[in-house]
Amino acid sequence: MSVAQAKGIVRSLRWYHLGFCFFWAITFTALSGPSAQFGDEYEMYSTIKQVTTLITLCVAAAWSRRHLAFPPSAAIGSGVVLSAGSLLYYLAFFYGSYSFASAFVSGVLVGAAVGAFYVMWQSFYASEGSSRTTVYIPLSAAVSVVLCVLVTIIPFEWTVLCAVVVLPSCAVYTLYVSLREVEPYEIEPMTPARSRMLARDMWKPVFCVCAIGFVWRLVGHLSGDSNDTSFVAIMAGMSVATLAVSAIELFSDKGFDVLRVYQVLFPVVTGAFLLPTFLGSTWLPVASAFTMFGFEVVNLLLLITCAVYASRFAMHSSLLYATCVGPTLLSLLIGDLVGQWLDRSMLYDLTFVVDILFVCIYVLAVAMFVISIGRGKKREPRAVGASAHGEREALDVGSRVESAQAATDAAYAHVAADDMKTDHASSAKGEGSRGADAPAPEKKARSRSSASRKDDARRKGAAVIAASVDETNLDDVIESNLEERLSALNLVEPLSPRETEVASLMLRGNTVPAIARKLFISENTVRGHTKAIYRKLNVHSKQELIDLIG
């Protein structure tokens, strides 16, 4: 994506499209708790929350197999659950005496709301298309950093108000409005072949994110840093990660590639692990911050990849999200559990910490080895065109003319080769008969045959080239024909200028992603215009539209 395209998308987006930032601010700051003060109680709450989130992802994936889109009202229910869970969280840990029941229920409610917000926002991103998703997610992460800082610096009473009322309300409103814009795309059946394709494409990126996520959570427990230090590390890592992802999307010709980015991050993260080894345990928070940065970079790229992949190959966004991001959340949970067990270990000293750091380096090295497997092999190109939402682009007129000219040249070459073979056979025959000349009628017949074939090749090549050149006026013909047909129909509700543009591009064979890119609008907007066109023209499919206007 170019900088100009990104600016065009930013100018056309609405503020509520970045509503994921409110949800992120709640989970990163408002509900990031007093682990040092409450210890086992908070660890229990955190574990229950993560387990419930994983269960919610699985339930949402199963539910989405029978439904095309989430109803906007689901955002309201999830917001109420999130607000109730936040209230119980503060009642359990900050107001009154600690209650196991309130902490348990709070973990269940917050975890369920977190999983629901995850899958619903992912469905919106998948429906918006690749170009807008690559802008929405990094921008949402950047705005969430600002919100987290604001929530932290205000008085504690205001923080509670934001966590229980303000931020959940904003999260609900933005998600509700965004889901109302979703125009469900056609979902193709998840056949065994498509399942194998998904596993082949995504297992390496998912493995990399899981490895670095596990290491991040484990190192976070080893660092033993305070809440303030942990918050600074998280915010610094998130800020730099959003800048890095934005730079990758804007300035990389190859776009987002989790594997390639992981190869760059590997020496950065593992190099940070050497700081505590040589400079002492006081540098453990720095190692944790670098690991956090690496995880957020690959995690944001994985979120973008999941949304784009679901849209491009017409898959359920919730199913794809649970398949790819679910293992990542599981790795975070395992890292937390291992870190909690190490916290209780009596062998907690610098030597033990260094040993664990080298184990982490080994885990990251294994991930590096895994992604290198098969990287040099040439893979057969997938038939992306088999997908209803594959990015199929027609060849331009110039390439068709060149192909036609090449076909003509090949025909001439074929005729010339036949003539050479015939002449060679004739000369060999003549030598075998001791130089007897071929009869004059045979030479004339062969000459006429060669000339006839050359004329046929010339006529066929000229016809193909003429047909290709005539297509240069195809756009003008479609435009004039469309205007004439629309005028002749005397529509009660005429098409708007934008709908006319969309109809014109549809008649030229463009897909929804192609139209969205050419008009700098989202795929949801294209599908909305398509529905309006069908309704106004009283048609029900693209073929009926072509039959009516084409």
N, C-alpha and C positions, 0 to 999 in steps of 0.2 A: 504494500500500500504506500502511495506517495504522500508527501506532506500536504499537498493540495487536496487530495481525496479525504484525508483525515480532517482537514479544516472544514470541508464541505459537510462531512458527517456531523462534526461538532456543532456547526451552525444550525443544522436541521434537527438535532435531538432535543427532547424535552427534559426538563430537570428531573421529572419523576422516573426517567429511564435509568437514573443513577441511584435509585432508591435502595439498592443492595448495600449502600454505604451505611444506612441507618442500622440495618441488621448486623453488619460487621462491627459497628461501634458498640452495640450491646454485648456481643459475645467476646470481643477483645478487651473491653475496658470495664463496662458497667458490671458484668458478671464474672470478671476475673478476680478471684477471691483472695482472701487472707490465708493462703496456704501455710505460711510460716506461723501464723497465730493459732489456727485451728487444727492443723496437722491432719490426723487421720479422718476427722469429720469431713473436711473439705475434699480430701482424696476420695472418700466414699461418694460424695456428691458428684465429683467430676467423673468418676468411673460410671456411675449410673447414667449420667447425662450422655456420655459417649456411646454406651451400649444402646440406650434408647434411640439415639440418632441413627445408628446402624439399622436397628429394627424398622424405624420409620422409612428409611431409604428402601428397604426390601418390600415393605408394604406398598409404598408409592409405586415402585416398579411393577408389582403385580397388579395394582389398580389400573395403571396406565395401559396395560395390554388390552383392556376393554373400553377405554375412553381415549379420545383424541386429544383433549385439552382439559386443564383444570378450570373449574368454574371460578369466576372472580370472588364469589362469596367464600371460597376456601381461604382466601387471604384474611378475611375478617376473623374466621374461627381460629386460624393459626396465631393471629395477633393477640386475641383474647387469652389463648393458652400461654403465649410468651409473657404477657403482662402478669398473669396470675403466677407463673413460675418465678418471675423476677421478684414479685412481692413476697412470696414464701421464702425465697433465697435471703432477702434482707431480714425477714423476721427470724429466720433460723440462725443467721450468723452475726447479726449486728444489733437486733432489738430483742430484748428478753433473753431467756435462757435457751441454750441449744436444745433442739428437739430432733431426734433421729427421724421421726415421721415426717416433719416438715421438710427436712433436708432431702429425704428420699422422694417425696412427692414433687418437690421443687426440681430435682434432677430429672424426673420422668417428664414433667411438663416442659421444661426448657429443652430437653433433648428432643422431644416430639416436635416442638415448634421449630427448632433448628433444622431438623431433617425436612420438615414441610417447606420451610422457606428456601432451603437449598434446591429442592426439586422443582418448585414452582418458578423460581427465578431462572433456573436452567432451561425450563420449557420456553420461557419468554426469549432468552438469548438464542435458543435454537431456531425459533420462528422468525427472528429478526434477520438472520443471515450472517455470513462470515464477516463481511466488511464492517458491519456495525458492532458485532460482538467483540471484535478486536479493539474497539474503542471504548465500549461500555464497561467492560470488566476492569481494565487498568484505571480508567477514570474513577470508577466506583471505589476501587481500593485506595486511590490517592485522596479522595474526599473523606473516606473513613478515617484516614490518619489524622486529618484536621479535626474531625469530630471527636476522636479519641482524646486528643490533646485538650480540647475544650472541656470535655466531660471530666477530665482529671484535675484541671486547675480550678474548677468551680467548687464552692463549699459542698461538703458531703451531703447535706440535706437536698441540695439541688441535684446532685448526682443520682440520689435515690428517685427523685421526681422524674428525672430524664429516663432512668432505666425502667421505671414502672409505667409511666404515662406517655411522655413526650416521644421518645425514640420508638416504642412499639406502635404508637399512633401514626407516626411518619412512615414507618416500615409498612404498615397495613395499607395506608392510602396509596403509596407509590406502587406497591405490588398489585393492589386492586385495579388501579387505572391501567397499569401495564398489561395485566391479564385481559382486560377488556379489549385491548388492541390486537390480541393474538388471533390470527386466522390460521386454524390448524392446516398443516400440509398433509398430503396423502402419505400414509404410512405403508410401507411395503412389508410383506410377511417376513418374519425372521427365519429364513430357511437355514438348514445346516451349512450350506455354502456361505451364506452371509455371516453366520456365526463364526465360521472358521476365518473368514476375512477379517472380522472384528478382532478376534483373538490374535491373529497374525500381525495386525497393524498396531495394536494398543498394548500388548503385554510388556514390551520393553519400556515404553514411557511410564507405564504404571509401576513397574518394578523399580525404576529409578526414583520416582517420587516417593514410593514406599520406603526405600532404603534411607534416603536423606531425611524423611519425616521421622522415622524410627530413631535415627541418630540424634536429631534435634531434640526430641522429647527426652531422650536418655541423658544427653549432655546438660539439658536444662536442670535436671534433678541433681546432677553431679556438681554443678556450679554453686549450688547453695546460695544463690544471690537473693537479695531482698526484693520485695515487691516493686520498689521504685527502680532498682537496677533492671529488673526483668521487664518492666514497662518500657524503659528507655531502649533496651535491646530490641524489643518487639517492634516498637515504632520506627526505630532506625532501620531495622531489617525490612519492614514493610515499605517504608518510603523509598529506599534504594531499589527494592525489588520492583515497585511500580515504575520507577524511572527506567530501569533496565528492560522491563517488558515493553514499555512504550517505545524505547529506542529500537528494540528488536523488530517490533511490528512496523515501524516507520522507515527504518533505514536498511533492513535486511532484505535482499532480493529474494531469498528463499523462504521468507516468512518464518512462522513459528515452528520450531523443531526441538522438542524436549530433549531428545538424545544429543543433539549437537550442543545445546546449551549446557547439558550436564557435563559433557566433556570439558567445557571451559570452566565450569564451577568446581570440578573435582580438585584441581591444584589449589584453588582459593580456600576451600573449606578445609581440606587436609592440612594446608599450610598453617591455618589458624589453630589447628590442634597441636602444633608444635610449640606454640607460645607457652602454654602451661608447663610443658615438659622442660623448657629451657629457662623460663622466667618465673616459675612458681604458680601456685594455685590461684593467686589474685587475678590471673589472666583467664580464668575459666569463663567468666561472663562474656569476655570478648569472643572466645571460641563459640559460646552459645549464640551470640549475636550473628556471627558469620554463618553458622548453621541455619539459623532462622532466615537469614537473607537468602541462602541457597534454596531452602525449602519453598519460600514464598515465590521465588522466581519460577521454579519448575511447576509449582502448584497452580499459579495463575495461568501458565501456558497450558497445563493440562485441562483446566476449566474451559479455556478458549477452544482447545482441540476437541473436547467432548461436544460442545455446542455446535461447532462447525461440522464435525463428523456426522452428528445426528441429522442436521439439516441437509447435508450433501448427499447422504445415502438413505434418506427417508426412513430413519429409525426412530423409535420412541426415545425421547430425550431422557425420561426418567429411568428407563431400562439401561441406557448407555451410561448415565451418570452413576447409577448404583453399581454397574459392572466395573467402571474405571475408578471412580472416586471412593466407592465403598472400601476397597482394599487399602486405600490411602488412610482413611479414617481408622481402619482396623490397625494399621501399622502405628499410628499415633497412640492408640489405646495400649498396644503392646509395649511401646516405648515408655509410656507413663507407668505401666505396671512394673516393668523391670526397674525403672528408676526409683519407684517407691520401695521396691524390695531392697535395692542397694542403699537407699537412705537409712534403712533399719539395720544394715549390716554393721557388725562390729569392726570390720576390716577397713573402715573408711579413713584412709590416709592418702597422702600424695602419691605414694607408690601404687596403691590400688587404683587411684584415679587415672594415673598415666597408663596403667594396663588396660583400663576400660577404654581410654581414648584410642589406643592402638587397635583394640577390637573394633571400634567404630570406623577407624581408617580401613580396616580389613573389609568391613561390610560395604563401604563405599567403593573399595577396589573391586570387590566381587561384582557390584553393579556395573562398574566400568568395563569389566571383562565381558559381562553378559551382553551389553549393548554393542560390543565390538564383534560379536558373532554374526557372521553373514553380512556384514556391512559392505564387503568388497564384491559380493555376488550380485550379478545382474538379475533383477526380478522381472518376471513377466508383467507387462502392464495390465492393470485390471480394466475390465470393461466398465468404466464409470458410466458410459452411456446407457447401461442397463438400468440405471436408477432413474426414477421419474424426476428426480431433482439433481441429477448429475449435471456438471457444468459443461454442456455441449455447445461448442461454438462452430458455426459454419465457416468453411473456407472462403476467403475473400475472392473477388473477381480476378485479381491479378494472378493468384495462384492457380485458379482454374484455367486461365489462358495459357499460363506456362505449362500446365499439365497437358492441355490439348496440343500445344506445339510440340511437346516432348513425344506425345503419342504419334503425331504426324511424322516426326523425325524417325521414330522407331519403325513406323510402317515403311518409310523409304529405305531404311537400313535393311529391313527384312526383304524387301523386293530386290535390293542390290545383292544381298547375300544369296538369294535364290538364283539370280542371274549368274553370279560367279560360280555357284555350284553347277549350274547347267552348262556354262562355258567350259568348266573344268572337265565335266563328264564328256562333253562333246569332243574336247581336245584329246582326252584319253582314248575315246573311241576312235578318233581319227588316227592317232598313233598306232593303235592296235590294228588298223586296216591299212598300215604302211602309208599313212599320210593322205589317204583318199579324202578329198574335200567333201563336206556335207552338201547335200543338194540345196540349191538356191531356195526352193519353196520352204524347206525346213527352217532356214535362217530367217526368212521373212516372217514365218509364223511365230517363231520365238521372239523376234523383235516386236511384233504386234502385241503378243501376250505381255511382254515386259512393259510396254508403253501403257497398255490397258490397266495393269495393276498399279502403276504409278499414278495414273489419272484417278483411279478409285481411291487410293490413299490420299491424294491431294484434295479430292472432293470431301472425303470424310473428315479430314483434319480441318478443312475450311469451315465445314458445317459445325463442328464442335467449337471452334474458336468463335464463330459468329454467334452461336448460342450463348457462349460465356460472356461475350462482349455485350450482348443484348441485356444481360442481367445487370449491367451497370445502371440501367434505367429502371430496375425493379422497384427501388424505393419510391421513385416518382410515380410509377404506375400504381403502386399500392396506395400511396397518399391520395392521388386523384380519384382512384376507384373507391376508396373508403369515404371520401367526402361526398362523392356522387351518390353512393349507396345510402349513406346516412341521410342525405337530403331527400332521397326518393322514399325513404321509409316513413317520413313524417312522424317522427317519434313524439309521443306525448311528453316525455321527459328526456330531452336531448342529452347526449354525452358531454361531459365537461372537457375542457382542453386537455387536462391530464389523462382522463379516461380515453380520449381519442389517441393520445400518444401510446398508451399501454396497448390499446387494441391494434394499432398499427404495428407495434413491435411483435405482438402475438402472431399477426398474420405473416410476419417474416420468419417465423419459426423460433423466436427467442423463448427461452425458458424463464421461469420466475427469477432465479438468481441473476440471469443475464440482464433482464429488464431492470432489476433493482440496481445493478451496477451502472447501467447506462444512464438511468434517470437520477442516481444518487438518492434513492429512497430505500426504505426497508422492504424486506420480502413480505412482511405483514401488510404493508401499505399496498404492494402490488396485488396480493391476494384479495384485499378489500376492493380495489378498483376492478379486479376481474369479476368479483361477485356482482358489483354494481352494473358492469357492462352486460353480464348475462341477464340480470333482472330487467334492465331497460330494453334490451333487444329480444327478450323472451326466448333465450336459448339456454341450454343446459350443459354444453360442453364446448371445447375448443373447435372440434370438428364442425359442430352446428354453426359456430360463428364464422368459420371459413366458408361453409356452404352458403351462408346468408350474405356475406359481404365480399368474400374472395372472388 
